[in-house]
Amino acid sequence: MRKVILYVNVTLDGMLAGPHGELDWMLPDPEMNQTLSDELRDRVDTILTGRNFYYGADQSFRAQAADPASPPELVSFANWVVDTPKVVFSTTLTTLDDGSRVAANIPTEIAALRDKPGKDMVLFGGSSTAQQFIQHSVVDEYWIKLYPVVLGAGQPMFTDLSQRANLELVHSKSHTSGIVTLRYYSR
């Protein structure tokens, strides 16, 4: 059965973004990002995302892929993101020009996708989409890049849970940038 991997950048106080969506607290760590992107591409053949992240990331990755100043490893990852089939979760969209699928009901769609042949799926989402996936208990693995910064306020990763999320730590690594990569399985 295919798994859902939630891939996020998070602060020590559990924020996915600042109060106004700020992401300026993320530190660059090309070596860590290359390792993670290689592992992700080996395991995943479907990207799950929300509407806002889809539009922002799509433009950003297309620009990075086309920029001659972009490092080759970034171009490779950007092209993978652009070319990988996507399911965009939205209650306001009905179709997308690039052929990506639109879905509204997270539990129903994930159940159907799990039964289809293929590799695992990765959720690149903004805070709202990530929170909804967590609330619906459809995340199988959490791939977390924990940044050494505290915002004090912002868009939290975990909110409005109807039940406790019990996780099992299966990987941790500290990087010279101060970022710690963590992987948890849902139990």
Disulfide bonds with the S-S distance in Angstrom:
none
